[in-house]
Amino acid sequence: MIFWAVLGGFLLDAVFGDPVWLLHPVVLMGRCITALEKRLRAALPKTPQGELAGGYIVAAVLPLGTLAVTGLSCWGAAKIHPLLGLALQMFWCAQALAARDLVRESMNVYRELQRGDLPAARKAVARIVGRDTQNLTAEGVTKAAVETVAENASDGVIAPLLYMLIGGAPLALTYKAINTMDSMLGYKNERYLYFGRCAAKLDDAANWLPSRLAALLWVCAAALTGSSAAGAWHIWRRDRCNHAS
């Protein structure tokens, strides 16, 4: 059943992507994180120990809550009818993936660069990166796009696919909960140095295998597209520990 749920979810994402009118689970997760953070910061001591404790609570409640809600929902739907359970799994598998949107947005950047329209390319890349793009050169736009495609191919495609193959939609959405926590809390700044530490470490652990699979796939992609697989392998091994996170 998991195989068909994953296949159906992948096809749904490939055809429809993430419709803007449909409330996405990640949005709900973000609201839960914001609410939990607000309440825990108010309730716990404003000390490093208190912030660490609050971060541990969020890092336990959100993934376990996501797993429980989605797992019980899929179980209940399957009890009503196996096809209903399969349909729900397909739907949630599709929502755990971001392949179509990643391809669409990154190709928008590529097309604007091909046209030589740098202002439009800056606007296009601003949709997929979290940095200021107003003063980027064409090379800077290209680098930003490549970096975000590499990262989001792992976070938005490879990792969710791996986890849904292991545990269906519930495990894939649990991964998304961990990833969303890291994107909101996992910063080395004054506000989140302690509160976000557990979320960041949990995300590192959840991405340990998927990130390496993604890197191997990039090496394979280099070989299949006539580029240097050996060069891709060398750069991965050379630079794999260079990023601060």
C-alpha positions as CSV (number, residue, x, y, z in Angstrom):
1,M,0.0,0.0,0.0
2,I,2.8,2.4,0.8
3,F,4.3,2.0,-2.7
4,W,1.0,3.0,-4.3
5,A,0.6,5.9,-1.9
6,V,4.1,7.2,-2.7
7,L,3.6,6.7,-6.5
8,G,0.2,8.4,-6.4
9,G,1.5,11.3,-4.2
10,F,4.4,11.8,-6.5
11,L,2.2,12.0,-9.6
12,L,-0.2,14.3,-7.8
13,D,2.6,16.7,-7.0
14,A,4.0,16.4,-10.5
15,V,0.7,17.4,-12.0
16,F,-0.7,19.9,-9.5
17,G,2.1,21.0,-7.3
18,D,0.9,23.0,-4.2
19,P,-2.3,24.9,-5.1
20,V,-2.2,28.4,-3.5
21,W,-5.8,28.0,-2.4
22,L,-5.2,24.8,-0.4
23,L,-4.0,25.2,3.2
24,H,-0.6,23.4,3.4
25,P,0.4,21.3,6.4
26,V,3.6,23.2,6.7
27,V,1.6,26.4,7.3
28,L,-0.3,24.7,10.1
29,M,3.0,23.4,11.5
30,G,4.4,27.0,11.4
31,R,1.4,28.3,13.3
32,C,1.8,25.6,16.0
33,I,5.5,26.4,16.3
34,T,4.8,30.1,16.7
35,A,2.1,29.4,19.3
36,L,4.2,27.0,21.3
37,E,7.2,29.3,21.3
38,K,5.1,32.2,22.6
39,R,3.6,30.2,25.4
40,L,6.8,28.5,26.4
41,R,8.8,31.7,26.5
42,A,6.2,33.3,28.7
43,A,6.1,30.3,31.0
44,L,9.8,29.3,31.4
45,P,12.7,31.2,32.9
46,K,14.5,33.6,30.5
47,T,17.8,31.8,31.0
48,P,19.8,29.6,28.7
49,Q,18.5,26.5,30.6
50,G,14.9,27.7,30.3
51,E,15.3,28.4,26.6
52,L,16.9,25.0,26.1
53,A,14.0,23.4,27.9
54,G,11.5,25.2,25.8
55,G,13.3,24.2,22.6
56,Y,13.3,20.5,23.7
57,I,9.5,20.7,24.4
58,V,8.8,22.1,20.9
59,A,11.1,19.6,19.3
60,A,9.2,16.8,21.1
61,V,5.6,18.0,20.8
62,L,5.5,19.0,17.1
63,P,7.0,15.9,15.5
64,L,5.3,13.4,17.8
65,G,2.0,15.3,17.5
66,T,2.3,15.3,13.7
67,L,3.0,11.6,13.7
68,A,0.1,10.8,16.0
69,V,-2.4,13.0,14.1
70,T,-1.5,11.8,10.6
71,G,-1.0,8.2,11.7
72,L,-4.3,7.9,13.4
73,S,-6.1,9.7,10.6
74,C,-4.7,7.3,8.0
75,W,-5.5,4.3,10.2
76,G,-9.1,5.6,10.8
77,A,-9.6,6.3,7.1
78,A,-8.3,2.8,6.2
79,K,-10.7,1.3,8.7
80,I,-13.6,3.0,7.0
81,H,-12.4,1.7,3.6
82,P,-8.9,0.7,2.3
83,L,-9.3,3.0,-0.7
84,L,-10.1,6.0,1.5
85,G,-6.9,5.3,3.5
86,L,-4.9,5.0,0.3
87,A,-6.4,8.3,-1.0
88,L,-5.5,10.1,2.2
89,Q,-2.0,8.8,2.1
90,M,-1.6,9.9,-1.5
91,F,-2.9,13.3,-0.7
92,W,-0.5,13.8,2.2
93,C,2.4,12.3,0.3
94,A,1.8,14.9,-2.4
95,Q,1.7,17.7,0.2
96,A,5.0,16.5,1.6
97,L,6.7,16.9,-1.8
98,A,7.8,20.1,-3.5
99,A,9.2,18.8,-6.8
100,R,6.9,20.6,-9.3
101,D,7.1,24.0,-7.5
102,L,10.9,23.7,-7.3
103,V,11.2,22.9,-11.0
104,R,8.8,25.7,-12.0
105,E,10.4,28.4,-9.8
106,S,14.0,27.5,-10.7
107,M,13.2,27.4,-14.4
108,N,11.7,30.9,-14.2
109,V,15.1,32.1,-13.0
110,Y,16.8,30.3,-15.8
111,R,14.5,31.7,-18.5
112,E,15.0,35.3,-17.2
113,L,18.8,34.8,-17.2
114,Q,18.6,33.4,-20.8
115,R,16.7,36.5,-21.9
116,G,19.3,38.7,-20.3
117,D,16.7,40.4,-18.0
118,L,18.6,40.7,-14.8
119,P,16.0,42.6,-12.8
120,A,13.4,40.0,-13.7
121,A,15.9,37.2,-12.8
122,R,16.5,38.9,-9.4
123,K,12.7,38.9,-8.8
124,A,12.4,35.3,-9.8
125,V,15.2,34.1,-7.6
126,A,13.8,36.1,-4.7
127,R,10.8,33.8,-4.7
128,I,13.0,30.8,-3.7
129,V,15.7,32.2,-1.5
130,G,15.7,34.0,1.8
131,R,18.3,36.6,1.0
132,D,18.3,40.2,-0.4
133,T,18.5,39.8,-4.2
134,Q,18.2,43.4,-5.3
135,N,21.9,43.9,-6.0
136,L,22.9,40.5,-7.2
137,T,24.8,40.1,-10.4
138,A,23.9,37.5,-13.0
139,E,26.5,35.3,-11.4
140,G,25.1,35.9,-8.0
141,V,21.6,35.1,-9.2
142,T,22.9,31.8,-10.7
143,K,24.7,30.8,-7.6
144,A,21.7,31.6,-5.4
145,A,19.4,29.5,-7.6
146,V,21.9,26.6,-7.7
147,E,22.3,26.6,-4.0
148,T,18.6,26.6,-3.3
149,V,17.8,23.9,-5.8
150,A,20.5,21.7,-4.3
151,E,19.2,22.3,-0.8
152,N,15.5,22.0,-1.6
153,A,16.0,19.0,-3.8
154,S,17.1,17.3,-0.6
155,D,14.6,18.8,1.8
156,G,11.7,19.0,-0.5
157,V,12.0,15.8,-2.6
158,I,14.7,13.3,-1.6
159,A,14.1,13.3,2.1
160,P,10.3,13.2,2.0
161,L,10.4,10.4,-0.6
162,L,12.8,8.4,1.6
163,Y,10.7,8.8,4.7
164,M,7.4,8.1,3.0
165,L,8.9,4.9,1.5
166,I,9.8,3.8,5.0
167,G,6.6,4.9,6.9
168,G,4.1,6.4,4.4
169,A,2.7,9.9,4.7
170,P,2.8,10.1,8.5
171,L,6.6,9.7,8.6
172,A,7.1,12.0,5.6
173,L,5.0,14.7,7.3
174,T,6.9,14.1,10.6
175,Y,10.1,14.9,8.7
176,K,8.5,18.0,7.3
177,A,7.6,19.1,10.9
178,I,11.3,18.7,11.9
179,N,12.4,20.6,8.8
180,T,9.9,23.4,9.5
181,M,11.1,23.7,13.1
182,D,14.7,24.1,11.9
183,S,13.7,26.7,9.3
184,M,11.9,28.8,12.0
185,L,14.1,28.1,15.1
186,G,17.4,26.8,13.9
187,Y,19.4,30.1,13.9
188,K,22.7,30.9,15.7
189,N,21.5,34.3,16.9
190,E,20.7,35.7,20.3
191,R,17.0,34.8,20.1
192,Y,17.4,31.2,19.0
193,L,20.9,30.1,20.1
194,Y,19.4,28.0,22.9
195,F,15.7,27.8,22.0
196,G,16.4,26.5,18.5
197,R,19.4,24.2,19.3
198,C,17.4,21.0,19.7
199,A,15.4,21.7,16.5
200,A,18.6,22.3,14.5
201,K,20.3,19.1,15.9
202,L,17.1,17.0,15.2
203,D,17.0,18.4,11.6
204,D,20.7,17.5,11.1
205,A,20.0,13.9,12.3
206,A,16.9,13.6,10.1
207,N,18.8,14.8,7.0
208,W,22.0,12.8,7.6
209,L,21.0,10.0,5.1
210,P,18.8,12.0,2.7
211,S,21.5,14.7,2.2
212,R,24.1,12.0,1.2
213,L,21.6,10.3,-1.1
214,A,21.0,13.7,-2.7
215,A,24.7,14.3,-3.2
216,L,25.1,10.9,-4.9
217,L,22.2,11.7,-7.2
218,W,23.8,15.0,-8.2
219,V,26.9,13.0,-9.1
220,C,24.7,10.6,-11.2
221,A,23.0,13.6,-12.8
222,A,26.4,15.0,-13.8
223,A,27.2,11.7,-15.5
224,L,23.9,11.5,-17.3
225,T,24.0,15.1,-18.6
226,G,27.5,14.8,-20.0
227,S,29.2,16.7,-17.2
228,S,32.0,15.5,-15.0
229,A,30.8,12.9,-12.4
230,A,34.3,12.7,-11.1
231,G,34.4,16.5,-10.6
232,A,31.0,16.5,-8.9
233,W,32.3,13.7,-6.6
234,H,35.5,15.6,-5.8
235,I,33.7,18.9,-5.1
236,W,31.2,17.1,-2.8
237,R,34.0,15.4,-0.8
238,R,36.0,18.6,-0.7
239,D,33.3,21.0,0.4
240,R,30.9,18.8,2.4
241,C,32.1,20.2,5.7
242,N,32.5,23.8,4.7
243,H,29.0,25.1,5.6
244,A,28.5,26.4,9.1
245,S,25.4,24.3,9.7
